[in-house]
Amino acid sequence: MSPKRATLRGAERTSIDGDRADVLVCGASFAGLAVARELAGLGHDVLVLDRYEIGERQTSACAVPTPWLDALGIHEARRSELPHMSFTTPHGSARYRLPWTWTSFDYRTLCHELWDQAGEARFHTAKIEGRTRTAGGHVVHTDRGDVSAPIVVDALGWRRNLAHPHYQPPNAPLSRGLEVHPHVDAATQDDSLDCWVDRSVIPRGYAWRVPAGGESRVGVGSYDPHDHVKEPTQEVARRLDVDAVRYQGNWFPHKLRPAAEDGVFFCGDSAGHCIPVSGEGIRTAFMFGIQAAREIAKVLDGAQTREQALVAYAAFSKTRAPFFRKLLLLQRVMPRIPPRLLTLGFRLVSPQPLIDRAFGWYLAAADPEMALRDRPVRRAVAAGPVAAD
């Protein structure tokens, strides 16, 4: 299914020129919806803009640690719970039982579940074309007119649309991925998220299979944005004897970027909040979106200025920088490790105490418990001016 056109047409395409909000969230995927959800019930006007309808354009394999779905109260979107992971090279395999489980989910349903939790937040489809900073905040320019707000969040993805200059492949710290979604018999699906490291398929990256109920998500990710991924994806589908149908893919960052810049909050892929090696960016989008919203809530309540909130949010992002640096180093080293030695490494870490420790550390870097802690008090308040400095 092709994505729905971002802008409305004909009589339905009305102007939003001159619209104002207390918080303007640009982007209605994981990070942007997490911001809107966290600000629900605070009595302030939150407006979300996106080129596509909510839930319309899936660009990832859509699997996340199950504790995050529990913390967010997401139920209907779940498809398959996966307690195992396997790692395979041409020289052997290792299968791990994780200390937590993955859950694959339906993208559209999850987005609508998050939006249902966003209270009185408003939404418009509009293509973001840029912004102008003003004394009182920002004017965001769209193909349907200009919208202004004292607080603006860029959750638009890897392009980092509201920064200058934008990021452009292939000469940027970006990986690229592509997957197919063949329908399969759910009864034949395994309970494992499977990864393959085979340099005859993709020289610098890996392939995956994610069971999701009645479909299998099969794809390839390349750490080098110059490498093509369509033919490798087709080859993996051929080896797994599934149809290469229903393609989807995207670029994704593998290096942190400033989380606050020129008065704008950046969340998710726009801030490089995508974990190197794995390419996992969903739960980090949740985490950083929630944290940005909590700093914004303090501004709306008059507890700090906008500039103080930007500094605090940027500092929070930097606390995760050592984790991202370690995995970025591993991402750079892995393609240089001889395949037989890599296979040995996968097997050496297979004892359960080592798996529990390693994957416990991996989960703790974006801890689902933070979604339940320190939430802003849900109470109706009279909207007042936002202090800029």
C-alpha positions in Angstrom: 0.0 0.0 0.0 1.5 3.4 -1.0 1.5 6.1 1.7 -1.3 8.6 1.7 -0.6 11.9 0.2 0.5 14.3 2.9 -1.5 17.4 1.8 -5.2 17.5 1.4 -6.6 18.4 -2.1 -9.4 20.4 -3.5 -12.0 21.7 -1.1 -10.6 19.7 1.7 -7.3 21.5 1.5 -7.9 24.5 3.8 -5.4 27.0 5.1 -3.9 26.8 8.5 -2.1 30.1 8.1 -2.0 32.1 11.3 -2.7 29.1 13.6 -1.0 29.3 17.0 -0.3 26.8 19.7 1.5 26.6 23.1 3.5 23.6 21.8 4.0 22.8 18.1 5.1 19.2 17.5 6.4 18.6 14.0 6.2 14.8 13.3 3.5 12.3 14.2 5.4 9.1 14.6 6.9 7.5 17.7 8.8 10.6 19.1 6.2 13.2 18.2 3.3 11.2 19.5 5.2 10.5 22.8 5.5 14.2 23.3 1.8 14.8 22.7 0.8 11.9 24.9 3.0 13.1 27.8 1.6 16.6 27.6 -2.0 15.4 27.7 -4.2 16.7 30.5 -2.0 19.7 31.3 -4.5 22.2 29.9 -2.3 23.6 27.2 -2.8 23.8 23.4 -0.6 21.1 21.7 -0.7 21.0 17.9 0.9 18.1 15.9 1.8 18.5 12.2 2.9 15.8 9.9 3.1 15.3 6.1 1.1 12.0 6.5 -1.9 11.0 8.4 -1.3 9.5 11.8 -0.2 5.9 11.4 0.0 6.1 7.6 3.7 5.6 6.7 5.5 2.8 8.4 9.3 2.9 8.0 10.6 0.4 10.5 10.4 -3.3 11.4 8.1 -2.3 14.3 9.4 -4.4 17.2 10.1 -3.0 20.7 11.0 -4.5 24.1 7.6 -5.6 25.6 8.1 -3.6 28.8 7.9 -0.4 26.8 4.4 -1.4 25.5 3.4 -2.3 29.0 4.6 1.1 30.4 2.8 3.0 27.6 -0.5 1.0 28.0 -0.3 -0.2 24.4 -2.4 -3.4 23.9 -4.3 -3.6 20.6 -1.2 -3.1 18.4 0.7 -6.2 19.6 1.2 -9.0 17.1 3.9 -11.5 18.3 5.9 -11.7 21.6 9.4 -13.0 21.0 11.4 -14.2 24.0 14.4 -15.3 21.9 17.0 -13.9 19.5 19.3 -15.8 17.2 22.5 -14.6 15.5 23.8 -16.6 12.5 26.9 -16.3 10.3 27.9 -18.6 7.5 29.9 -20.6 10.1 27.2 -21.2 12.8 24.4 -19.9 15.0 23.7 -18.9 18.6 20.3 -18.6 20.1 19.6 -16.6 23.2 16.8 -16.5 25.7 16.4 -12.9 26.7 15.8 -11.5 30.2 12.9 -9.6 28.6 10.9 -10.1 25.4 10.5 -8.3 22.1 7.0 -7.6 20.8 6.3 -6.9 17.2 3.3 -4.6 16.6 1.1 -3.0 13.9 2.4 0.5 13.2 -1.0 2.1 12.4 -2.7 0.7 15.4 0.1 1.7 17.8 0.1 5.2 16.5 -3.6 5.5 17.0 -3.3 4.1 20.5 -0.7 6.7 21.4 -2.9 9.5 19.8 -5.9 8.3 21.8 -3.9 9.0 24.9 -2.9 12.5 23.7 -6.1 14.2 25.2 -7.1 17.4 23.5 -4.1 17.7 21.3 -4.9 18.8 17.7 -3.5 17.4 14.4 -3.2 18.7 10.8 -1.5 17.2 7.8 0.9 19.7 6.4 4.4 19.5 4.7 7.0 21.3 6.9 9.0 23.6 4.7 11.2 25.5 7.3 11.0 27.9 10.2 11.8 31.4 11.3 12.9 32.2 14.8 11.1 35.1 16.4 11.4 37.0 19.7 8.5 34.9 21.2 9.3 31.5 19.7 9.1 30.2 16.1 7.0 30.5 13.0 7.0 27.1 11.1 6.3 27.4 7.4 4.2 24.7 5.8 2.5 24.2 2.5 -0.8 25.1 4.1 0.4 28.3 5.8 2.5 29.5 8.7 2.0 28.3 12.3 3.5 29.9 15.3 4.4 28.6 18.8 6.7 29.6 21.6 7.9 25.9 21.9 8.6 23.8 18.8 9.7 20.1 18.7 11.3 18.6 15.6 10.3 14.9 15.5 10.3 14.7 11.7 13.0 12.0 11.3 16.6 11.7 10.0 16.4 14.8 7.8 16.4 17.1 10.9 14.1 19.4 8.9 14.1 22.4 11.3 17.9 22.6 11.6 20.4 24.1 9.1 21.9 22.5 7.2 19.7 19.4 6.8 21.3 15.9 6.8 21.5 14.3 3.3 22.7 10.8 2.3 25.0 9.4 1.4 27.5 11.9 2.9 26.0 11.8 6.4 26.2 9.5 9.4 23.2 7.4 8.2 22.5 3.8 7.8 19.8 2.5 5.4 17.3 -0.3 5.7 14.7 -2.1 3.5 12.3 -4.9 4.3 9.5 -6.9 2.8 6.3 -8.0 4.5 5.1 -11.3 3.1 2.0 -12.9 4.5 2.7 -16.2 6.3 0.9 -18.8 8.3 1.1 -17.5 11.9 1.1 -21.1 13.2 4.5 -21.7 11.4 6.2 -18.6 12.9 9.0 -19.1 15.4 9.3 -17.2 18.7 12.6 -15.6 17.8 13.9 -12.4 16.4 16.5 -13.6 14.0 19.6 -11.8 12.7 22.1 -12.8 10.1 25.6 -11.4 9.5 26.6 -12.6 6.0 29.0 -10.4 4.1 28.1 -12.1 0.8 24.7 -10.6 1.3 25.5 -7.2 2.8 29.2 -6.3 3.4 28.6 -3.9 6.4 25.4 -4.7 8.1 23.0 -7.5 8.9 19.7 -9.1 7.9 16.7 -9.8 10.0 13.4 -11.6 10.3 10.7 -10.4 12.7 7.6 -12.6 13.2 4.5 -10.5 13.4 1.4 -12.7 13.5 0.3 -13.4 10.0 3.2 -11.6 8.4 7.0 -12.0 8.5 9.2 -8.8 8.3 12.3 -9.7 6.4 14.9 -7.0 5.7 18.5 -5.8 5.5 20.3 -2.9 7.1 23.5 -1.4 5.9 25.8 0.7 8.0 27.3 2.2 4.8 24.7 4.5 3.1 26.5 4.0 -0.2 25.5 0.3 -0.3 22.3 -0.7 -2.0 19.9 -2.8 0.0 17.1 -3.9 -2.5 19.0 -6.8 -4.0 20.3 -8.1 -0.6 16.7 -7.9 0.8 15.5 -10.0 -2.2 18.2 -12.5 -1.6 17.4 -12.9 2.1 13.7 -13.4 1.1 14.7 -16.0 -1.4 16.8 -17.9 1.1 13.9 -17.9 3.6 11.5 -18.9 0.8 9.1 -16.0 1.3 7.8 -13.5 -1.2 9.6 -10.2 -1.7 6.4 -8.1 -1.5 5.2 -5.0 0.3 8.4 -3.1 0.5 9.2 -0.4 3.0 12.5 1.3 4.0 14.2 4.4 5.1 17.5 6.0 6.2 18.2 6.1 9.9 21.0 7.8 11.9 23.7 6.0 13.7 25.3 9.0 15.5 24.0 11.3 18.1 23.2 14.9 17.1 22.5 17.9 19.3 19.1 17.4 21.1 18.5 21.2 21.3 19.6 23.7 18.8 18.5 27.3 18.0 15.6 27.1 20.4 14.2 23.8 19.0 13.8 20.5 20.8 14.9 17.5 18.6 13.6 14.0 19.4 14.0 10.6 17.9 15.9 10.2 14.6 16.2 14.0 14.1 18.5 14.0 17.2 20.2 10.8 16.2 18.4 8.8 18.9 18.8 5.6 17.0 21.0 2.9 18.6 24.1 2.0 16.6 24.6 -1.7 15.6 21.0 -2.7 16.0 19.4 0.3 14.3 16.7 0.3 17.0 15.1 3.7 17.4 11.6 3.2 18.6 12.0 3.0 22.4 14.6 5.7 22.3 12.1 7.9 20.4 9.6 7.1 23.2 12.1 7.9 25.9 13.5 11.2 24.5 10.0 12.3 23.5 8.8 11.8 27.0 11.8 13.6 28.5 11.4 16.6 26.2 7.7 16.8 27.1 8.5 16.8 30.8 10.9 19.7 30.4 8.3 21.5 28.3 5.7 20.9 30.9 7.8 22.7 33.5 7.9 25.7 31.1 4.2 25.6 30.6 3.7 25.6 34.4 6.2 28.5 34.9 8.7 26.4 36.7 11.5 27.2 34.3 12.1 29.2 31.1 12.2 27.7 27.6 16.0 28.2 27.4 16.4 26.4 30.7 14.3 23.5 29.4 16.4 23.3 26.3 19.6 23.1 28.3 18.1 20.5 30.7 16.9 18.3 27.8 20.2 18.6 26.0 22.0 17.5 29.2 19.7 14.5 29.5 20.5 13.4 26.0 24.2 13.7 26.8 23.9 11.4 29.7 23.1 8.6 27.2 26.1 9.6 25.0 28.5 7.0 26.4 26.1 4.2 25.6 25.7 5.4 22.0 29.5 5.9 21.6 30.2 2.3 22.7 27.8 0.8 20.3 29.0 3.1 17.5 32.5 1.8 18.1 31.2 -1.7 17.9 29.3 -0.9 14.7 32.6 0.3 13.2 34.6 -2.7 14.4 32.1 -5.6 13.6 32.5 -5.5 9.8 36.3 -6.0 10.3 36.0 -9.0 12.6 36.7 -12.3 10.7 33.4 -14.3 10.3 34.7 -17.3 12.2 35.9 -15.2 15.1 32.5 -13.4 15.1 30.7 -16.7 15.3 32.9 -17.7 18.2 32.1 -14.5 19.9 28.3 -15.1 19.6 28.8 -18.5 21.2 31.0 -17.4 24.0 28.4 -14.9 25.3 25.6 -17.5 25.2 25.7 -18.6 28.9 22.5 -17.3 30.5 24.2 -15.1 33.1 26.1 -13.2 30.4 23.0 -12.8 28.2 21.0 -11.5 31.2 23.7 -9.0 32.0 24.3 -7.8 28.4 20.7 -7.5 27.4 19.8 -6.0 30.8 22.4 -3.3 30.2 21.0 -2.8 26.7 17.5 -2.3 27.9 18.5 -0.1 30.8 20.0 2.5 28.4 16.4 3.4 27.5 14.6 2.1 30.6 10.8 1.7 30.3 10.4 2.5 33.9 11.1 6.1 33.1 7.7 6.3 31.3 6.0 5.6 34.7 8.2 7.9 36.9 7.9 11.6 37.4 5.0 12.3 35.1 3.7 15.8 35.1 0.6 16.4 37.3 -2.5 16.1 35.2 -4.6 19.1 36.0 -6.3 21.8 34.0 -4.4 25.0 34.1 -4.9 28.4 32.5 -2.6 28.9 29.6 -0.2 31.7 30.2 2.8 33.2 28.4 5.9 31.1 28.0 9.1 32.6 29.5 11.7 32.6 26.7 14.7 33.3 28.9 
